[in-house]
Amino acid sequence: MFSGSLAIEPKGYLKTLAKPFQFLINKEDRATMPHRTPRRQKIARLVHDHGFMSVEELARSLNVTPQTIRRDINVLCEHNILRRYHGGAAPGSSVQNEDYDTRKNKLQSEKAHIADLIAEHIPDNVSLFMSIGTTIEAVALALVKNHKNLCIITNNIHVASIVSGRPDYTVIITSGVVRPVDGGITGVATIDFINQFKVDYAILGASGIEADGSLLDFDYKEVSVMQAMMANARHCYLAVDHSKFGRNALVRIGDVTEFHALFTDKPPSAGLCKKLDDAGVRWHLAAKEEKE
């Protein structure tokens, strides 16, 4: 694994693509739903997974001409599946996240590696905030393997369920309103509850990271809770897989430089790396090698 100083990029997608690649395509479908052809579905998936892909990268990946890719991108943009940028495309929506099951099943191995790496940087006998998100849930699974005597305060019902079986853990679920879509808890009561505590670590995620280092999410209520966690933790750790680099979302959480460390599976852009280097933010890359 790598560790050093690092930075990030952004990305976004439509809920209409929550299960976008499960269609059986026939000739009639291709005529009435041109964005659902197998090749265009693959383009959407590649762009979604990477946050941004150039026309040339897509052409090489699919073994077609750049002209073909440009035509496909135009069709996908017409259906608001992608968003056209100079030289390539990014995912479409900045106002609606993918559904929970889609997010949970995506990049599971990468999230597990990130989670194991974060667990290595959390000692026993400490207190933690753990926020909403499937990567944070992976961290919970990593912590319960070996960590002892943790106090975990969370607004994530799934996290609470994962860690509650340990008799040596103190598990505190925040007050607030439960979101039925993903088991997240938000609201004014949640913020007031969090403000009662001062913990050792906050482990947080983000839906997207802009090129300027802005951390983004889709729900302003969730963002307010995360900001309260950041304000009441001695150390803030950011856990994001590479699909968050370059992803669009509507609400600004803060800046990557407000965190003590970043944990991810692929390095972001050189510009963001420099920004984190300059701010003294440590970064850790879940990989087999280690950067000194």
ZADO-1210 file (C-alpha; in nm, 4 decimals, padded with zeros to 6 digits):
<atoms>
<atom x="00.0000" y="00.0000" z="00.0000" code="MET" pos="1"/>
<atom x="00.1039" y="00.3567" z="-00.0621" code="PHE" pos="2"/>
<atom x="00.1123" y="00.6358" z="00.1887" code="SER" pos="3"/>
<atom x="00.2094" y="00.9960" z="00.1450" code="GLY" pos="4"/>
<atom x="00.0225" y="01.3121" z="00.0545" code="SER" pos="5"/>
<atom x="-00.2595" y="01.3120" z="-00.1926" code="LEU" pos="6"/>
<atom x="-00.5525" y="01.4843" z="-00.3619" code="ALA" pos="7"/>
<atom x="-00.8698" y="01.4216" z="-00.5526" code="ILE" pos="8"/>
<atom x="-01.1206" y="01.4662" z="-00.8391" code="GLU" pos="9"/>
<atom x="-01.5100" y="01.4363" z="-00.8961" code="PRO" pos="10"/>
<atom x="-01.8092" y="01.2423" z="-01.0489" code="LYS" pos="11"/>
<atom x="-02.1983" y="01.1933" z="-01.0691" code="GLY" pos="12"/>
<atom x="-02.4820" y="00.9704" z="-01.2043" code="TYR" pos="13"/>
<atom x="-02.8532" y="00.9227" z="-01.2508" code="LEU" pos="14"/>
<atom x="-03.0817" y="00.7074" z="-01.0446" code="LYS" pos="15"/>
<atom x="-03.2380" y="00.6046" z="-01.3743" code="THR" pos="16"/>
<atom x="-02.9136" y="00.4157" z="-01.4239" code="LEU" pos="17"/>
<atom x="-02.9363" y="00.2412" z="-01.0883" code="ALA" pos="18"/>
<atom x="-02.9577" y="-00.0884" z="-01.2752" code="LYS" pos="19"/>
<atom x="-02.8636" y="00.0306" z="-01.6234" code="PRO" pos="20"/>
<atom x="-02.6908" y="-00.2740" z="-01.7625" code="PHE" pos="21"/>
<atom x="-02.9497" y="-00.5478" z="-01.7178" code="GLN" pos="22"/>
<atom x="-03.1513" y="-00.4985" z="-02.0358" code="PHE" pos="23"/>
<atom x="-03.2112" y="-00.7645" z="-02.2989" code="LEU" pos="24"/>
<atom x="-03.1618" y="-00.5663" z="-02.6180" code="ILE" pos="25"/>
<atom x="-03.3597" y="-00.6560" z="-02.9307" code="ASN" pos="26"/>
<atom x="-03.4001" y="-00.4758" z="-03.2613" code="LYS" pos="27"/>
<atom x="-03.7158" y="-00.2964" z="-03.1500" code="GLU" pos="28"/>
<atom x="-03.5442" y="-00.1775" z="-02.8303" code="ASP" pos="29"/>
<atom x="-03.2543" y="-00.0402" z="-03.0322" code="ARG" pos="30"/>
<atom x="-03.4938" y="00.1625" z="-03.2430" code="ALA" pos="31"/>
<atom x="-03.6995" y="00.2995" z="-02.9545" code="THR" pos="32"/>
<atom x="-03.4244" y="00.3201" z="-02.6893" code="MET" pos="33"/>
<atom x="-03.0998" y="00.3924" z="-02.8753" code="PRO" pos="34"/>
<atom x="-02.9103" y="00.4681" z="-02.5527" code="HIS" pos="35"/>
<atom x="-02.9607" y="00.1066" z="-02.4386" code="ARG" pos="36"/>
<atom x="-02.7529" y="-00.0694" z="-02.7016" code="THR" pos="37"/>
<atom x="-02.4843" y="-00.2945" z="-02.5500" code="PRO" pos="38"/>
<atom x="-02.1989" y="-00.0691" z="-02.6582" code="ARG" pos="39"/>
<atom x="-02.3598" y="00.2440" z="-02.5186" code="ARG" pos="40"/>
<atom x="-02.4383" y="00.0664" z="-02.1949" code="GLN" pos="41"/>
<atom x="-02.0726" y="-00.0288" z="-02.1704" code="LYS" pos="42"/>
<atom x="-01.9682" y="00.3309" z="-02.2381" code="ILE" pos="43"/>
<atom x="-02.2002" y="00.4502" z="-01.9605" code="ALA" pos="44"/>
<atom x="-02.0588" y="00.1892" z="-01.7236" code="ARG" pos="45"/>
<atom x="-01.6973" y="00.2778" z="-01.8025" code="LEU" pos="46"/>
<atom x="-01.7565" y="00.6503" z="-01.7574" code="VAL" pos="47"/>
<atom x="-01.9537" y="00.5863" z="-01.4402" code="HIS" pos="48"/>
<atom x="-01.6749" y="00.3720" z="-01.2922" code="ASP" pos="49"/>
<atom x="-01.3952" y="00.6139" z="-01.3823" code="HIS" pos="50"/>
<atom x="-01.5681" y="00.9469" z="-01.3271" code="GLY" pos="51"/>
<atom x="-01.4385" y="01.0785" z="-01.6597" code="PHE" pos="52"/>
<atom x="-01.3074" y="00.9118" z="-01.9731" code="MET" pos="53"/>
<atom x="-01.1695" y="01.0695" z="-02.2858" code="SER" pos="54"/>
<atom x="-01.2965" y="00.9826" z="-02.6317" code="VAL" pos="55"/>
<atom x="-00.9621" y="00.8191" z="-02.7091" code="GLU" pos="56"/>
<atom x="-00.9722" y="00.6018" z="-02.3946" code="GLU" pos="57"/>
<atom x="-01.3229" y="00.4838" z="-02.4746" code="LEU" pos="58"/>
<atom x="-01.2323" y="00.4130" z="-02.8362" code="ALA" pos="59"/>
<atom x="-00.9368" y="00.1988" z="-02.7274" code="ARG" pos="60"/>
<atom x="-01.1405" y="00.0169" z="-02.4640" code="SER" pos="61"/>
<atom x="-01.4179" y="-00.0735" z="-02.7088" code="LEU" pos="62"/>
<atom x="-01.2020" y="-00.1115" z="-03.0191" code="ASN" pos="63"/>
<atom x="-01.4043" y="00.1364" z="-03.2240" code="VAL" pos="64"/>
<atom x="-01.3262" y="00.4698" z="-03.3851" code="THR" pos="65"/>
<atom x="-01.3354" y="00.8012" z="-03.1966" code="PRO" pos="66"/>
<atom x="-01.6119" y="00.9124" z="-03.4341" code="GLN" pos="67"/>
<atom x="-01.8281" y="00.6214" z="-03.3195" code="THR" pos="68"/>
<atom x="-01.7641" y="00.7090" z="-02.9554" code="ILE" pos="69"/>
<atom x="-01.8577" y="01.0730" z="-03.0155" code="ARG" pos="70"/>
<atom x="-02.1885" y="00.9676" z="-03.1725" code="ARG" pos="71"/>
<atom x="-02.2590" y="00.7366" z="-02.8807" code="ASP" pos="72"/>
<atom x="-02.1743" y="01.0088" z="-02.6289" code="ILE" pos="73"/>
<atom x="-02.4124" y="01.2456" z="-02.8071" code="ASN" pos="74"/>
<atom x="-02.6968" y="00.9944" z="-02.7724" code="VAL" pos="75"/>
<atom x="-02.6173" y="00.9268" z="-02.4066" code="LEU" pos="76"/>
<atom x="-02.6024" y="01.3002" z="-02.3349" code="CYS" pos="77"/>
<atom x="-02.9420" y="01.3483" z="-02.4996" code="GLU" pos="78"/>
<atom x="-03.0834" y="01.1047" z="-02.2438" code="HIS" pos="79"/>
<atom x="-02.8993" y="01.2799" z="-01.9583" code="ASN" pos="80"/>
<atom x="-02.7002" y="00.9637" z="-01.8883" code="ILE" pos="81"/>
<atom x="-02.3674" y="01.1328" z="-01.9549" code="LEU" pos="82"/>
<atom x="-02.2479" y="01.4895" z="-01.9567" code="ARG" pos="83"/>
<atom x="-02.0208" y="01.6022" z="-02.2385" code="ARG" pos="84"/>
<atom x="-01.6899" y="01.7675" z="-02.1584" code="TYR" pos="85"/>
<atom x="-01.4059" y="01.8781" z="-02.3814" code="HIS" pos="86"/>
<atom x="-01.2401" y="01.5627" z="-02.5079" code="GLY" pos="87"/>
<atom x="-01.4643" y="01.3158" z="-02.3270" code="GLY" pos="88"/>
<atom x="-01.7603" y="01.2569" z="-02.0974" code="ALA" pos="89"/>
<atom x="-01.8546" y="01.2343" z="-01.7296" code="ALA" pos="90"/>
<atom x="-02.1644" y="01.0929" z="-01.5555" code="PRO" pos="91"/>
<atom x="-02.4813" y="01.2926" z="-01.5786" code="GLY" pos="92"/>
<atom x="-02.6717" y="01.3938" z="-01.2684" code="SER" pos="93"/>
<atom x="-02.5484" y="01.6048" z="-00.9789" code="SER" pos="94"/>
<atom x="-02.8790" y="01.6014" z="-00.7906" code="VAL" pos="95"/>
<atom x="-02.9626" y="01.2337" z="-00.7398" code="GLN" pos="96"/>
<atom x="-02.7446" y="00.9517" z="-00.6135" code="ASN" pos="97"/>
<atom x="-02.7571" y="00.5889" z="-00.7221" code="GLU" pos="98"/>
<atom x="-02.9775" y="00.3613" z="-00.5165" code="ASP" pos="99"/>
<atom x="-02.8297" y="00.1897" z="-00.2123" code="TYR" pos="100"/>
<atom x="-02.8109" y="-00.1621" z="-00.3568" code="ASP" pos="101"/>
<atom x="-02.6241" y="-00.0413" z="-00.6644" code="THR" pos="102"/>
<atom x="-02.3728" y="00.1473" z="-00.4510" code="ARG" pos="103"/>
<atom x="-02.3288" y="-00.1428" z="-00.2108" code="LYS" pos="104"/>
<atom x="-02.2546" y="-00.3926" z="-00.4871" code="ASN" pos="105"/>
<atom x="-02.0109" y="-00.1696" z="-00.6737" code="LYS" pos="106"/>
<atom x="-01.6313" y="-00.1884" z="-00.6206" code="LEU" pos="107"/>
<atom x="-01.6674" y="-00.4210" z="-00.3236" code="GLN" pos="108"/>
<atom x="-01.3072" y="-00.5429" z="-00.3383" code="SER" pos="109"/>
<atom x="-01.1703" y="-00.1892" z="-00.3587" code="GLU" pos="110"/>
<atom x="-01.3816" y="-00.0769" z="-00.0649" code="LYS" pos="111"/>
<atom x="-01.2671" y="-00.3762" z="00.1397" code="ALA" pos="112"/>
<atom x="-00.9008" y="-00.2920" z="00.0754" code="HIS" pos="113"/>
<atom x="-00.9590" y="00.0707" z="00.1717" code="ILE" pos="114"/>
<atom x="-01.1394" y="-00.0428" z="00.4853" code="ALA" pos="115"/>
<atom x="-00.8577" y="-00.2767" z="00.5889" code="ASP" pos="116"/>
<atom x="-00.6082" y="00.0043" z="00.5416" code="LEU" pos="117"/>
<atom x="-00.8093" y="00.2449" z="00.7553" code="ILE" pos="118"/>
<atom x="-00.8422" y="-00.0207" z="01.0244" code="ALA" pos="119"/>
<atom x="-00.4622" y="-00.0369" z="01.0420" code="GLU" pos="120"/>
<atom x="-00.4617" y="00.3314" z="01.1386" code="HIS" pos="121"/>
<atom x="-00.7233" y="00.3007" z="01.4138" code="ILE" pos="122"/>
<atom x="-00.5949" y="00.1811" z="01.7543" code="PRO" pos="123"/>
<atom x="-00.7912" y="-00.0101" z="02.0147" code="ASP" pos="124"/>
<atom x="-00.9687" y="00.1709" z="02.2987" code="ASN" pos="125"/>
<atom x="-01.0768" y="00.4793" z="02.1015" code="VAL" pos="126"/>
<atom x="-01.4007" y="00.6580" z="02.0139" code="SER" pos="127"/>
<atom x="-01.5227" y="00.7115" z="01.6583" code="LEU" pos="128"/>
<atom x="-01.7881" y="00.8805" z="01.4502" code="PHE" pos="129"/>
<atom x="-01.8873" y="00.6692" z="01.1492" code="MET" pos="130"/>
<atom x="-02.1060" y="00.8287" z="00.8838" code="SER" pos="131"/>
<atom x="-02.3420" y="00.7113" z="00.6112" code="ILE" pos="132"/>
<atom x="-02.2021" y="00.5244" z="00.3116" code="GLY" pos="133"/>
<atom x="-02.1164" y="00.1804" z="00.1792" code="THR" pos="134"/>
<atom x="-01.7414" y="00.2380" z="00.2149" code="THR" pos="135"/>
<atom x="-01.7949" y="00.3282" z="00.5802" code="ILE" pos="136"/>
<atom x="-01.9897" y="00.0065" z="00.6224" code="GLU" pos="137"/>
<atom x="-01.6885" y="-00.1798" z="00.4818" code="ALA" pos="138"/>
<atom x="-01.4739" y="-00.0059" z="00.7449" code="VAL" pos="139"/>
<atom x="-01.7105" y="-00.1314" z="01.0151" code="ALA" pos="140"/>
<atom x="-01.6622" y="-00.4865" z="00.8879" code="LEU" pos="141"/>
<atom x="-01.2848" y="-00.4393" z="00.8985" code="ALA" pos="142"/>
<atom x="-01.2857" y="-00.3003" z="01.2520" code="LEU" pos="143"/>
<atom x="-01.4845" y="-00.5841" z="01.4071" code="VAL" pos="144"/>
<atom x="-01.2253" y="-00.8393" z="01.2936" code="LYS" pos="145"/>
<atom x="-00.9555" y="-00.7436" z="01.5424" code="ASN" pos="146"/>
<atom x="-01.0219" y="-00.4144" z="01.7194" code="HIS" pos="147"/>
<atom x="-01.1074" y="-00.4107" z="02.0884" code="LYS" pos="148"/>
<atom x="-01.2984" y="-00.1772" z="02.3179" code="ASN" pos="149"/>
<atom x="-01.4258" y="00.0731" z="02.0634" code="LEU" pos="150"/>
<atom x="-01.6952" y="00.3326" z="02.1220" code="CYS" pos="151"/>
<atom x="-01.8724" y="00.3926" z="01.7908" code="ILE" pos="152"/>
<atom x="-02.1247" y="00.6724" z="01.7403" code="ILE" pos="153"/>
<atom x="-02.3015" y="00.6440" z="01.4079" code="THR" pos="154"/>
<atom x="-02.5943" y="00.7764" z="01.2076" code="ASN" pos="155"/>
<atom x="-02.5787" y="00.4653" z="00.9885" code="ASN" pos="156"/>
<atom x="-02.8104" y="00.1805" z="01.0878" code="ILE" pos="157"/>
<atom x="-02.6079" y="-00.0675" z="00.8817" code="HIS" pos="158"/>
<atom x="-02.2880" y="00.0247" z="01.0658" code="VAL" pos="159"/>
<atom x="-02.4649" y="-00.0145" z="01.3992" code="ALA" pos="160"/>
<atom x="-02.5888" y="-00.3583" z="01.2961" code="SER" pos="161"/>
<atom x="-02.2388" y="-00.4686" z="01.1924" code="ILE" pos="162"/>
<atom x="-02.0617" y="-00.3623" z="01.5124" code="VAL" pos="163"/>
<atom x="-02.3351" y="-00.4240" z="01.7696" code="SER" pos="164"/>
<atom x="-02.2496" y="-00.7917" z="01.8110" code="GLY" pos="165"/>
<atom x="-01.9226" y="-00.7162" z="01.9865" code="ARG" pos="166"/>
<atom x="-01.9729" y="-00.7232" z="02.3664" code="PRO" pos="167"/>
<atom x="-01.6653" y="-00.5052" z="02.4244" code="ASP" pos="168"/>
<atom x="-01.7962" y="-00.2274" z="02.1964" code="TYR" pos="169"/>
<atom x="-02.0144" y="00.0632" z="02.3004" code="THR" pos="170"/>
<atom x="-02.2431" y="00.1386" z="02.0063" code="VAL" pos="171"/>
<atom x="-02.4434" y="00.4613" z="02.0058" code="ILE" pos="172"/>
<atom x="-02.6993" y="00.5396" z="01.7357" code="ILE" pos="173"/>
<atom x="-02.7782" y="00.9066" z="01.6899" code="THR" pos="174"/>
<atom x="-03.1258" y="01.0477" z="01.7183" code="SER" pos="175"/>
<atom x="-03.2920" y="01.1829" z="01.4061" code="GLY" pos="176"/>
<atom x="-03.4982" y="01.0723" z="01.1080" code="VAL" pos="177"/>
<atom x="-03.4142" y="00.7430" z="00.9356" code="VAL" pos="178"/>
<atom x="-03.3900" y="00.7522" z="00.5561" code="ARG" pos="179"/>
<atom x="-03.5668" y="00.4392" z="00.4290" code="PRO" pos="180"/>
<atom x="-03.3533" y="00.4297" z="00.1144" code="VAL" pos="181"/>
<atom x="-03.0257" y="00.3498" z="00.2919" code="ASP" pos="182"/>
<atom x="-03.0701" y="00.3469" z="00.6688" code="GLY" pos="183"/>
<atom x="-02.8999" y="00.6816" z="00.7171" code="GLY" pos="184"/>
<atom x="-03.0112" y="00.9092" z="01.0013" code="ILE" pos="185"/>
<atom x="-03.0224" y="01.2854" z="00.9494" code="THR" pos="186"/>
<atom x="-03.1880" y="01.5999" z="01.0779" code="GLY" pos="187"/>
<atom x="-03.1474" y="01.8736" z="01.3370" code="VAL" pos="188"/>
<atom x="-03.1810" y="01.6211" z="01.6200" code="ALA" pos="189"/>
<atom x="-02.8892" y="01.4256" z="01.4721" code="THR" pos="190"/>
<atom x="-02.6655" y="01.7321" z="01.4711" code="ILE" pos="191"/>
<atom x="-02.7630" y="01.8259" z="01.8267" code="ASP" pos="192"/>
<atom x="-02.6873" y="01.4710" z="01.9380" code="PHE" pos="193"/>
<atom x="-02.3427" y="01.4670" z="01.7751" code="ILE" pos="194"/>
<atom x="-02.2527" y="01.8025" z="01.9280" code="ASN" pos="195"/>
<atom x="-02.2625" y="01.6409" z="02.2723" code="GLN" pos="196"/>
<atom x="-01.9472" y="01.4407" z="02.1980" code="PHE" pos="197"/>
<atom x="-01.5776" y="01.4906" z="02.1286" code="LYS" pos="198"/>
<atom x="-01.4338" y="01.1742" z="01.9739" code="VAL" pos="199"/>
<atom x="-01.0895" y="01.0548" z="01.8724" code="ASP" pos="200"/>
<atom x="-01.1659" y="00.9777" z="01.5076" code="TYR" pos="201"/>
<atom x="-01.4294" y="01.0566" z="01.2457" code="ALA" pos="202"/>
<atom x="-01.4423" y="00.8202" z="00.9490" code="ILE" pos="203"/>
<atom x="-01.6375" y="00.9844" z="00.6702" code="LEU" pos="204"/>
<atom x="-01.7081" y="00.9348" z="00.3030" code="GLY" pos="205"/>
<atom x="-01.8183" y="01.1589" z="00.0177" code="ALA" pos="206"/>
<atom x="-02.0254" y="01.1173" z="-00.2971" code="SER" pos="207"/>
<atom x="-01.7900" y="01.3187" z="-00.5131" code="GLY" pos="208"/>
<atom x="-01.4714" y="01.5223" z="-00.5127" code="ILE" pos="209"/>
<atom x="-01.4275" y="01.8174" z="-00.7473" code="GLU" pos="210"/>
<atom x="-01.1008" y="01.9044" z="-00.9167" code="ALA" pos="211"/>
<atom x="-01.0573" y="02.1975" z="-00.6765" code="ASP" pos="212"/>
<atom x="-01.0750" y="01.9652" z="-00.3743" code="GLY" pos="213"/>
<atom x="-01.4383" y="02.0309" z="-00.2836" code="SER" pos="214"/>
<atom x="-01.6090" y="01.7352" z="-00.1160" code="LEU" pos="215"/>
<atom x="-01.9647" y="01.6857" z="-00.2370" code="LEU" pos="216"/>
<atom x="-02.2813" y="01.4997" z="-00.1475" code="ASP" pos="217"/>
<atom x="-02.6409" y="01.4862" z="-00.2663" code="PHE" pos="218"/>
<atom x="-02.8315" y="01.5470" z="00.0591" code="ASP" pos="219"/>
<atom x="-02.7868" y="01.8749" z="00.2454" code="TYR" pos="220"/>
<atom x="-02.9189" y="01.7144" z="00.5636" code="LYS" pos="221"/>
<atom x="-02.6507" y="01.4467" z="00.5486" code="GLU" pos="222"/>
<atom x="-02.3869" y="01.7110" z="00.4782" code="VAL" pos="223"/>
<atom x="-02.4829" y="01.9052" z="00.7912" code="SER" pos="224"/>
<atom x="-02.4373" y="01.5905" z="00.9997" code="VAL" pos="225"/>
<atom x="-02.0966" y="01.5222" z="00.8466" code="MET" pos="226"/>
<atom x="-01.9858" y="01.8773" z="00.9176" code="GLN" pos="227"/>
<atom x="-02.0845" y="01.8316" z="01.2822" code="ALA" pos="228"/>
<atom x="-01.8805" y="01.5115" z="01.2978" code="MET" pos="229"/>
<atom x="-01.5782" y="01.6872" z="01.1498" code="MET" pos="230"/>
<atom x="-01.6081" y="01.9689" z="01.4032" code="ALA" pos="231"/>
<atom x="-01.6208" y="01.7273" z="01.6969" code="ASN" pos="232"/>
<atom x="-01.3413" y="01.4838" z="01.6093" code="ALA" pos="233"/>
<atom x="-00.9710" y="01.5084" z="01.6894" code="ARG" pos="234"/>
<atom x="-00.8742" y="01.3246" z="01.3701" code="HIS" pos="235"/>
<atom x="-01.0802" y="01.3153" z="01.0489" code="CYS" pos="236"/>
<atom x="-01.0252" y="01.0350" z="00.7977" code="TYR" pos="237"/>
<atom x="-01.1741" y="01.0468" z="00.4479" code="LEU" pos="238"/>
<atom x="-01.2562" y="00.7118" z="00.2847" code="ALA" pos="239"/>
<atom x="-01.3326" y="00.7234" z="-00.0885" code="VAL" pos="240"/>
<atom x="-01.2893" y="00.4784" z="-00.3728" code="ASP" pos="241"/>
<atom x="-01.1603" y="00.6028" z="-00.7067" code="HIS" pos="242"/>
<atom x="-01.5091" y="00.6341" z="-00.8571" code="SER" pos="243"/>
<atom x="-01.5636" y="00.9449" z="-00.6426" code="LYS" pos="244"/>
<atom x="-01.2830" y="01.1322" z="-00.8184" code="PHE" pos="245"/>
<atom x="-01.4464" y="01.3613" z="-01.0722" code="GLY" pos="246"/>
<atom x="-01.7995" y="01.2841" z="-00.9608" code="ARG" pos="247"/>
<atom x="-02.0599" y="01.5603" z="-00.9462" code="ASN" pos="248"/>
<atom x="-02.2969" y="01.6197" z="-00.6567" code="ALA" pos="249"/>
<atom x="-02.5029" y="01.9165" z="-00.5462" code="LEU" pos="250"/>
<atom x="-02.4030" y="01.9993" z="-00.1876" code="VAL" pos="251"/>
<atom x="-02.0578" y="02.0992" z="-00.0651" code="ARG" pos="252"/>
<atom x="-01.9330" y="01.9259" z="00.2516" code="ILE" pos="253"/>
<atom x="-01.6006" y="02.1046" z="00.2772" code="GLY" pos="254"/>
<atom x="-01.2520" y="02.0659" z="00.1362" code="ASP" pos="255"/>
<atom x="-01.0164" y="01.7686" z="00.1266" code="VAL" pos="256"/>
<atom x="-00.7574" y="01.9755" z="00.3126" code="THR" pos="257"/>
<atom x="-00.9827" y="01.9735" z="00.6205" code="GLU" pos="258"/>
<atom x="-00.9009" y="01.6058" z="00.6760" code="PHE" pos="259"/>
<atom x="-00.5973" y="01.4585" z="00.8477" code="HIS" pos="260"/>
<atom x="-00.5714" y="01.1668" z="00.6055" code="ALA" pos="261"/>
<atom x="-00.7231" y="01.0341" z="00.2855" code="LEU" pos="262"/>
<atom x="-00.7670" y="00.6629" z="00.2108" code="PHE" pos="263"/>
<atom x="-00.8402" y="00.5475" z="-00.1434" code="THR" pos="264"/>
<atom x="-00.7561" y="00.2771" z="-00.3963" code="ASP" pos="265"/>
<atom x="-00.6198" y="00.4819" z="-00.6880" code="LYS" pos="266"/>
<atom x="-00.4323" y="00.8129" z="-00.6884" code="PRO" pos="267"/>
<atom x="-00.6263" y="01.1221" z="-00.7981" code="PRO" pos="268"/>
<atom x="-00.5014" y="01.3989" z="-01.0241" code="SER" pos="269"/>
<atom x="-00.1583" y="01.5519" z="-00.9883" code="ALA" pos="270"/>
<atom x="-00.3140" y="01.8890" z="-00.9112" code="GLY" pos="271"/>
<atom x="-00.5118" y="01.7556" z="-00.6198" code="LEU" pos="272"/>
<atom x="-00.2148" y="01.5569" z="-00.4967" code="CYS" pos="273"/>
<atom x="-00.0171" y="01.8793" z="-00.4854" code="LYS" pos="274"/>
<atom x="-00.2975" y="02.0532" z="-00.2993" code="LYS" pos="275"/>
<atom x="-00.2983" y="01.7889" z="-00.0268" code="LEU" pos="276"/>
<atom x="00.0796" y="01.7799" z="-00.0168" code="ASP" pos="277"/>
<atom x="00.0873" y="02.1552" z="00.0368" code="ASP" pos="278"/>
<atom x="-00.1724" y="02.1266" z="00.3144" code="ALA" pos="279"/>
<atom x="00.0148" y="01.8451" z="00.4871" code="GLY" pos="280"/>
<atom x="-00.2694" y="01.5963" z="00.4449" code="VAL" pos="281"/>
<atom x="-00.1437" y="01.2389" z="00.4561" code="ARG" pos="282"/>
<atom x="-00.2719" y="00.9976" z="00.1938" code="TRP" pos="283"/>
<atom x="-00.2839" y="00.6217" z="00.1910" code="HIS" pos="284"/>
<atom x="-00.3359" y="00.4142" z="-00.1208" code="LEU" pos="285"/>
<atom x="-00.4700" y="00.0622" z="-00.0798" code="ALA" pos="286"/>
<atom x="-00.2312" y="-00.1366" z="-00.2990" code="ALA" pos="287"/>
<atom x="00.0355" y="-00.4046" z="-00.2693" code="LYS" pos="288"/>
<atom x="00.3311" y="-00.1703" z="-00.2839" code="GLU" pos="289"/>
<atom x="00.4117" y="00.1080" z="-00.0428" code="GLU" pos="290"/>
<atom x="00.5341" y="00.4543" z="-00.1244" code="LYS" pos="291"/>
<atom x="00.7819" y="00.5933" z="00.1257" code="GLU" pos="292"/>
</atoms>
